């Protein structure tokens, strides 16, 4: 919100007409395929933008080559003025832009260094046997205090039954048909109704639509042996 307020004040102070805000929360600055960023570029190419303002250069992007390409090539091509408030960059004034390439280089280095540190932390946790996954698999739930997995008895009873049916000679597709016929909620639907968690592939229109692949994945998942699987 602070970023939007500062840009709104700048637009008012400089009498920039009809400000429009493009927000890409949750997307890395190293990714130039961000939805709102791409929408902004599309609006620019259609002649709807005359000035682009960001809080600083890193908000435009954290890749030195691509950021420089937009500022020095793409924006001027469409007659767009670019301003980075905190970095004192304004393409209408060449006096303040001498350090811009170095700032872009530092922004790119920062995101790479952060990524390296995160990977090192995750690797250290994995080597200690700590689980890295953010969501518990079907049949488990994550303890809110310790963050460790614990058995979710309601779903675990279905997991045990699946393994028992497999041991009895039933294949994944046959097991899936039985679960569907008995109207057992699928793992994604169970997580949604029980914990309010949404997964990719959630289909609320078919809450009992078990597939053979889902069952096969469970039967092959080593976590149901009580093992911790990381860095896979």
Residue pairs with C-beta under 8 A, 6 or more apart in sequence:
3 55
3 59
4 21
4 23
6 55
6 85
7 19
7 21
7 53
7 54
7 55
7 85
8 19
10 16
10 53
10 83
10 85
11 19
11 53
16 51
16 53
20 43
20 49
22 36
22 37
22 39
22 40
23 36
24 34
24 35
24 36
24 37
27 34
27 35
27 37
28 62
28 111
29 58
29 59
29 60
29 61
29 62
29 63
29 107
29 111
30 61
30 62
30 63
30 108
30 111
32 61
32 63
32 66
37 61
40 49
40 52
41 74
43 49
44 52
44 75
44 78
44 80
45 78
47 78
49 78
49 80
50 79
50 80
50 81
51 80
51 81
51 82
51 83
52 60
52 75
52 80
52 81
52 82
52 83
53 82
53 83
53 84
53 85
54 60
54 83
54 84
54 85
55 84
55 85
55 86
56 84
56 85
56 86
56 87
57 67
57 84
57 87
57 89
57 100
57 103
57 104
57 107
58 107
58 110
59 84
60 67
60 70
60 71
60 82
60 84
61 67
61 70
61 107
62 107
62 108
62 110
62 111
63 108
64 101
64 104
64 105
64 107
64 108
67 104
67 107
68 100
68 101
68 104
70 82
71 82
71 91
71 100
75 81
75 82
75 91
76 91
81 90
81 91
81 92
82 89
82 90
82 91
83 89
83 90
83 91
84 90
87 100
87 103
88 96
89 96
89 97
89 100
89 103
90 96
90 97
91 97
122 132
122 231
123 231
125 132
125 230
126 132
126 230
126 231
129 228
130 228
130 230
131 147
131 148
131 149
131 228
131 230
132 230
132 231
135 142
135 191
135 197
135 199
136 142
136 149
136 152
137 149
137 221
137 223
138 155
138 158
138 159
138 187
138 190
138 191
138 218
139 151
139 152
139 155
139 156
139 158
139 159
139 224
140 149
140 150
140 151
140 152
140 155
140 156
140 223
141 149
141 150
141 151
141 152
141 195
142 148
142 149
142 150
143 149
143 150
154 194
155 187
155 190
155 194
158 179
158 184
159 218
159 224
162 175
162 179
162 215
162 218
162 219
163 219
163 224
165 174
165 175
165 178
166 172
166 175
166 219
170 178
171 212
172 212
172 213
172 215
172 216
172 219
173 212
173 215
175 210
175 212
175 215
176 210
176 211
176 212
176 214
176 215
177 210
179 208
179 210
179 215
180 208
180 209
180 210
183 207
183 208
184 208
184 210
185 193
185 207
185 208
186 203
186 206
186 207
186 208
186 209
186 210
186 214
187 199
187 214
188 198
188 199
188 201
188 202
188 203
189 202
189 203
189 204
189 207
189 208
191 197
191 198
191 199
192 198
192 199
192 202
192 204
193 207
203 209
218 224
221 229
222 229
223 229
